[in-house]
Amino acid sequence: MSKSCLMSSIHTGRPRRSSYDDRPRWLRRLEERREYELEMERELNLEVYEKEQEQMEQQQLEEWIIFRPKI
């Protein structure tokens, strides 16, 4: 065991792990909230985009029906 690892385990009572998050709880929660809000915004934007695509396809279909060549 390295000296720094040993010292940190003595100081904190637990071994130093790279997966341990040293950020304060409020900062982690703030970042989690931002990630959640961004994900919700992406989903909402995707829904809006899909609705616009459907409307555009419907409009193109209606225009094709109106202006289709007569056979």
Sequence and secondary structure as in RCSB ss.txt:
>XXXX:A:sequence
MSKSCLMSSIHTGRPRRSSYDDRPRWLRRLEERREYELEMERELNLEVYEKEQEQMEQQQLEEWIIFRPKI
>XXXX:A:secstr
  HHHHHHHHHHSS   TTS  S HHHHHHHHHHHHHHHHHHHHHHHHHHHHHHHHHHHHHHHHHHH    
